[in-house]
Amino acid sequence: MSDLDDYARKLGYWIVHGNNGFLVHRFDQPKVGGYWCSTEEAVREHLEPIAALPCWRLPLADNSMVQHHKYGVVVTDDAGRWFEAPAYRGDGYIHIHAWGRPPIGNWEQRF
């Protein structure tokens, strides 16, 4: 399943593994608002059209909105809203595929 987790991460999504399936949700959105999938194949089918959406990237270096932690980052805006995302040492950006600019953070569109 790690290849599917990595694929989702590159699109800006978490996969939460449960006993009866998988919850898929975007980094910057509440976990309870995710999409439930009963199989790995259903997760892939859900992510496939997301991969075709515009890609937004958030710079991680020298970004006052980003706090680095051992296993990722926390992004916080001036209104106190925040989200966590996985990031590895050496990552310059995190990415989210979405129709519009994510609301938390100083995102730029990747072309």
Secondary structure, 3 states (H helix, E strand, C coil): CHHHHHHHHHHCEEEEEECCEEEEEECCCCHHHCEEECCHHHHHHHHHHHHCCCEEEEECCCCCCEEEECCEEEEECCCCCEEEEECCCCCCEEEEECCCCCCCCCCEEEC
